[in-house]
């Protein structure tokens, strides 16, 4: 196979790829039927190629050569694929003005958030960052080179049953999940809000998230409403 250069992708794309590649080992352990194993292999390749069009060119032959007959050849393929990808870190906040108008936090809270964010992006692979500040859960991510964020209101009600996280699409319960609302002021001086349940722990959520768009849409609710004025 020709030499393939390392590709830098987003955290959510990396999670997507890793989870699809993990299917190969799972299918090997769960079934002794080679027909089933190869079907999973082919479906995995198809799913990945839908998101990464160049993947078939880079790894189509390697998938075809993987007979799914031993755990070693599957782990070798996994290591070969994942070793070619690295995660693009979220950009640092260079100055307060980069996010001050966006988050609308007071000076002390803003400084606290910026420090937490910059420390996190330096040490973690992230799609987004969140931090609890008083009765707010403050979010920040990036799309198309621009910061997208909001200081959302945290519900006082405890989520007793299982709830689906809007970002990572995993079920959580109790203190692991939080109901937050993004509130906007309408043209008539009235208020409207959009609420979602989201993981309380951004680190665990970022290990699972496969799509940034639902979060971005939620965070942009206030800004989009303001633009309707």
N, C-alpha and C positions, 0 to 999 in steps of 0.2 A: 504494500500500500504506500502511496506517495506521502512524502512528509507533509503534515498538516500543521499550520501555525496555530498558536494559542489564540483563542477568541475570548474577548471580554464581553460578558453579558450581564443583564440585570439579575438581582437576587431572585426575583420571582421566576425568571426564565430558567435560572439554574435549578431552583426547586422543582420546576416542572420536569426538566430533563432528568434530574436525579431520581425522582419518583417513578418516571416511566422506565428507566433503566433497571430499577429495583424489581420491577415486575418479572424480569427474566429469572432471577434467583428464586423469587416466590413461586413461579410456575414450575420450576424444576423440583422444588421441595414438595409441592402440593400434588403433583401428578407424575405417574410413571409412564404415561402415554405420550410417546414422542410426537404423535400427531397434534395433541393438545399443546405441548410445549412449543412446537414450531409455529402453531397458529398464534400463540401469545407473542412469540418473537416477531412475526410478521405484522401483527397488529401494533405492537410497540413501535416498530420502525415507521409504520404509516402515521401513527399519532405524532411522533416526533417531527417527521417531515412536514406535516401540516403547519407546524409552528416555526421550524427551521428548514427552509427550502433547500439549503445547500447540504443538509445532513446526508441525503441520499448519495450525493456525489462523494462525500467524505467517508461514509461508513456503510454504504450499501453492500459492498463486497464483504466487509468484515461480518456483517449480520448474516449474510448468506453462508459464510464459512463456519459460522457458529452452529454446530449440529444440535446443540442443547442436550448433549449426551453426558456431560460432566460438569460439575460445579466449577472446576478450574477454568474451563474455557469461557464460562459465563462471567466469572469474576475478572478474568483477563480482559474481556470485552468491556466490562463496566469500567475498569481502571483506565483502559485505553481511551474511552470516550470522555469520561469525567476529567481525566488528566489534561485534556486539551482545552478546558474551559476555566476561566477565572471570573470572579464577580466584580463588577464595577462598583466601587464605593459611592455612597451618597456624598455630594460636595459639602465641604465645610462652610459654615456661616462666617464670612469674612468681617462683617460689621453689623451692628444692630439695625441699621437702616435697611438691610436686606430683607428683614422679616418683621420689623416693628409695625408697619401699617397692615401687614397681613394678619398677624396674631393679635394685635391690639392688647398687649400685656403691659402692665406698669413696669417701670424701670427695673426694680429689684427682681420681679418675677421673670422679666425678659432676660436679664443677665443669667439667672439660674437656669432657664430653659436652654439658652445658647450654650452654656458650659456643658450641660448634660448631653445636648445633641452632638456637639463637636467631639466630646469624649467617646460617645457611642459609635459614631461613624468611623472613628479611628481604630476601633477594636472589634467591631461587629459587622457582619454582612447583613445589610438592611434594605428593605423596600421602603420602610417608613420608620419614624421615631415618634414615640409618645411619652408624655410625662404628666403626672398628676400634680397640679398646682391648686391648692385649696379645693374649691368645688368645681374645678375645671379639669378636663383631660385634654391636653394640648397636643395636636398632631402636626407633623411636618413631613413632607415627601417632596419629590421633584418630578416634573413632567415637562418634556420638551425644553429642558434646560432652565426651567423656572421653578422657584419654590411654590408649593401649594400646601396650605395649612389652615388650621382653624383652632380656636380655643372653644371647645364644646362643653356644654353643661352636663354634669354627671347626675343621674337620677339617684335619689336617696333610697329607692326601693331595692331590696336585695333580690337577685335572680335565683330563686330556689330550684326551679326545674332546669333541665338542659336547654340551652339556647344556642343558636347557630351564630358564629362570628361572621359578620358581614365581610370581613377581609380575608381570613384564611379558610373559611367555610368548614371549620371544625366545631363540633358541639362541645360547649363548656358549661360549667355550672358554678353556682355560688360566687365566691370572690374572684374566680377566674374570668368572669364575664361581666361587662359593664354596659348599661344602657346609657347612651349619650345622645344629646340633641344639638344640632347646629341651627341656630336661630337667626332669622333675618327680619329686618323692618321693611314693611311694604310701603308703597307710594302713599297710601292713605294714613300712614302712621301706625298701622296695625302690625302685629308680629305673626310670622309664620315660622314653623320649624320642621326639621326632618330628623327623625330619630332612628338609631341603629344600635344593635348589640355588637360590641367589639371586645376582643380580648383585653383584659386588664394588663397583662404582661406582654409588652411589645416584642420582647426577645423570642418567646415561644411562638408567637404569631408569625414573626418573620421567618421562622424555620419552616413554616407550612404554606405561606401565601404563594399563589401561583399567578395572580392577576392583580395588577395595581389599579386598574380602572375603576372598580367599585368604590375603593377608598377615595380616589381623586374626585369622583362624581359627588360623593357625600361631602367632602371638604369644600368643594366649590359651590355648594348650595347657597351660602350666604352671598358670595361674590356674584353669582349668576342672578340672584334676586335683586341685588343692588343695581345691576346693569339694566334691569328691566324698567327702572324708574324713568 
